[in-house]
Amino acid sequence: MAEAKFKRPELTDRDLIDFYFKKYPSRSCDRTFANVYLWARFYEVEFAQYNNVLLFRDNSAGYGYAFPAGEDEDVKAAIEDIMKWEKEKGVPFCLYGVTKENFAKLETWFPGKFDITYHRDEADYVYESEKLATLSGKKLHGKRNHVNKFKALHGDNWSYETITEDNLEECFQMALKWRNLNGCEDDEEKNSEMCVTLNSLRLYKELNLIGGLLRVDDEIVAFTIGEAVNDDTFVVHIEKAYADIEGAYTMINQQFVEHEIAGKYKYTNREDDVGEEGLRKAKLSYKPVFMVEKGVVTLKEDSEKECAKDDI
């Protein structure tokens, strides 16, 4: 059996990948073209169109395949083929980024054949967009205070703008300054994230991204970028603000959702916390309505073999 022909995602593949992601939607932040394209070089992710499904695999650590996108019967057949390919190569079968809904399908198709291990660090935080925009309710009282204090501190000297071709270069320069202030050159993970941030600005129009920025005294002090992941959920990929501008992160979050998301998308996905304690505390403080849990699926018969794991 011939294995699918895989390649790194290019800009010219956007329409094909978007077609599958929109036809077979998910709320996982992984299921957007921009996310796939921008991170592919760091995680050695490749894709293939194979027998009416879209396959992704990660070559960075022998980690395996993402759950395929396609009609159920085609996905089931593709998974059967992947199991055969891995067996022929003598490597354990692994699926990564598997949601609870995905695993329920696997259990229906292959009862009792697989194990799943969920990774808390990879779970996406999903919020009600209207709540993020209004910060209403007792639980978000502290966030409202941050916003009100920001407005009081800066009076009429602050403003929000949608990111356009007219202010993209200013965002790019702000990102470069943020990188220097935060020691990204000495931290591989931070450096990779900043490369993705800068590339998202360079390719803002080509990737169909939506963004917003915050100014204080005409200087950009924060910006954020994202895209729709399906008809009811918007995913925020990037958020940067100067730490010395009190309340800037809270303010760009609230303003971006108010102007670009609320009223259009019921939910806002703010991605995972990558296991960072401070980030986890911050994301929990906004009171998510649910998490998109994701795990690694392995064959029970391979349970004693090692399935390499690298954060996605």
N, C-alpha and C positions, 0 to 999 in steps of 0.2 A: 504494500500500500504506500503510495507516494505521500510524503508529508507536505503540508501546506508551505507555500513560498512566502517567507516573512521578510519584511523590510522596515526600516525606520520611518516613522510618519514624516511626511513633508507637507508644506502648505498646499500643494496640489491635491493632497488626499483629503482635504477638509470636507468637501461635499459628500464623499463616500462615507467617511466616518460619522459625520453629522446625520446622514440619512439613517444609519443603524441606531445611533444613540437616541434620535427623536422617535423612531418607529418602535423601539423597545426601551422605553424610558426607565430611569432609576433616579433616586434622590441622592445617590452616592456622588461625592465631588469628583470621583475618578472618571465619571462618565461624561466628560466634556472634551471637545477637541483641543481647546487651548491647554488644558491640564495635561493631556496626553502628549501634545506636541512639545510644550515647553520643558517637560520633565524627562522626555524620552532619552535625551543625551546623557543624563546623569544616572539613570537606572537601566540603561541599555534595553529599553522597551522597543519591541518590534510588533508589527501587526500583519495580518493576512486576511483577505476575503477568501473564505473556504466553504464550498458547498452551502451557500446562502446564509452563512454566519460570519460574524466578525470576530477574529481571534486576536488576542494580545498575549505576548509572552515576555517575561523578564529574564534576560540572560546574565544579569549582574552577579547572581550567586546560585545559579541552578534552581531558581525559585519556582519556576513553573508558569502556569497560564492563568489569566483572568477568566472569570466566568463569561462564556461566550454571549454575544448579542445576536438574537435571531428568533425565529419561531421555535416553539418548544420542541417539536419533533426533530428539527434540524440541530438544535442545541444538544439534545440528547445524543444524536448520532455523532456529533462532533466530539463530545466528551468520550464516547466509546472509542473513537479514533485516537484521541489524545492518549488514552490509557494504553492502547496498542503501541503507539509511537514510543512512549516512555519505557514500556516493557522491552521493546526491541533494543533500546539504547541502554537498558540495564539501570535506569534511574527511577527513583520513587515518583509517583504521580502526585502532583500538587496543583490545587487551584487557589489563587489568592484573591483578596478583596471580595470574598463571598458573603453576601448579606443573608439575613435570616430567611428572606423570601426566596433567594436562590437555593439555599440549603433545603428548604421545604420541597422545592421541585426535585432536587437530587434524591431526597428520601422517597418521593413518589415513584421516580423512575427506577431507582436502584435501592430498594429497601434494605437498610442495615449494612450497606456496603462501605460507607464512608464515616470518618470522624471529622469533626470540625473543632478548631481551637480559635476562639475569638480573642482579638488583641485590643485591649482597652485604649491603647495609645493611638489606634487607627480609627476609632469611632468618630463619626462626624456629629457635630452639634447642630441641631436644627431648631429654629425659633419661629414664633409667629411674627411675621413682618410688621403687622400693625402694632404689636407690643414694643418692638424695637424702635419704631418710629415715634410712638407717643410716650414710651417709658411709663405707662400708666400702672397703677396698682401699688400696693404696699411693698411688694417684693422688690420693685425697681425704684423705690424711693431714693436710694443712694445714688443711682445713676442720674435721676432727675436733678439731684443736687449738684452733681458734677457739671451737667449741662448749664444749669442756671448760674453756677459760679463762673463758668467760662464766659457766658454772655455778660455777666456783671463786670468781670475783669476787663473785657475788651470793648464793651459798649458798641459803638457803631463802627469799630475798626476791624471787624471780622466779616467774612462773607463765604458763601458756598458757591461752587461752580461745577457744572458737569465738565468732565474732561473732553476736550475737543482738539483738533489739530492746532488750534491757536495757543493752547497752554500746555501741550504735550512736552515741549522742550523744557519748560520750567519744572515740570514734574520730574523729568529725567535728571536735571541738575540737582533738584532736592534729594532724589534717591542717591545720587553720588555722594552728596554731603552726608546723608544719613549713614551710608556705608562706612565712610571715614570715621564718623562719630561712634560707631558701634563695633569697631574692631573686626569687621567681616573678613579681612585679609588673613587673619590668624585663626579663623575657625572655618573648617571645610564645609560644614552644614550651612552656616550663615552665608558663606561665599556662594554656595550653590543657589541658595534662595535668592540672593541679590542678583545673580546672573539671570534667574528666571524673572525677577522683577523688572530688570532693565530690558530684557528681551520682550516682555509683555508691553512695555512702553514703545519700544522700537516697532513692534508689529501690532500695535493697538488696533489699527483699522483693519488690517488683514485678518486678524483673529476675531473680529466682530465683538470686541470687548466693550464693557460699559464701566465708566469710572466717575469718581467725583473727587474734588479737592477742597481744602479749607485754607483760607488766607487770613492772616493777621497782619495789619499794617501793610497790605498788598504783597506780603511774602507768603509763599506756600509753606504751611507748617504740617500738613497731613494730606495724604491721598489714599484712595482705595480703588480696587479694580475687581470686577467679576463678570459673570455671564449667567444666563439661564441654563439650568440643568434639565428642566422639563417644563411643562406648562404651568405648574403651580409652585415651583421652587427655583430660587435664584441662589447661586453659590458665590460667596465672596472669597476670591483667591488670594488677594494681596491687600495689606493694610499697613501703612507706614506713617508714623508721626514723630515729631521731636519730643523726646522725653521731658525736656525742660519747659515745654508749654503745657501747663497744668490743664488737664481735661481734654487735651487734643484728641486722644484716642476715642474717648467716649463721644465727643462731639462729631467727629467724622463718621463714626458708626451710625449715630442717630440721624445725622443730616443726609447721609447717603441712602439709608433705607427710606427716609421720608420722601426724598425727591426722586429716587430712581426705582424703588422696589415696591413699597407699600401701595396697595391699590392695583398692582399688576400681578404680584406673586404672593400667594398666601404664606409661604414659608421662605425663610432665609437660612441657608446652610453656610455655617462659618468654619467648615472643615474641622480637622482633628487638632489635638493638642501636642502631638508627637511625644507625649510622655513628659513634657516640661511642667513642673509643678506650678510655676507662676502662671503659665498660659492656661493650664487646667483650671486654676482658681478663678482666673479672669473670665473664662468662657462659661463656667458654672454660675458665676455671679449674674449673668444675663438670663438665667432660668430657661434652659432649653425645654421645648415641649416633648421632644424625643431625640434619641440618638440613632444614627444609622450605623449599626454594629457590623463589623466586617471581620472575617476570619479566614483561616487557612484550612482547606479540605484535603485530607489524605485518605488513602485506602487503608482500611483496618488491617489488611494483610501486610501492609508496609509499616505497621506501627512501631516495629523495632528498628526500622531503618531511619536514618537521619534525613530530614527534609530541610534543606538549607533555607534560612529565613533572613531576608533583608528588608528593612522598612521601606514601604512604598509611599 
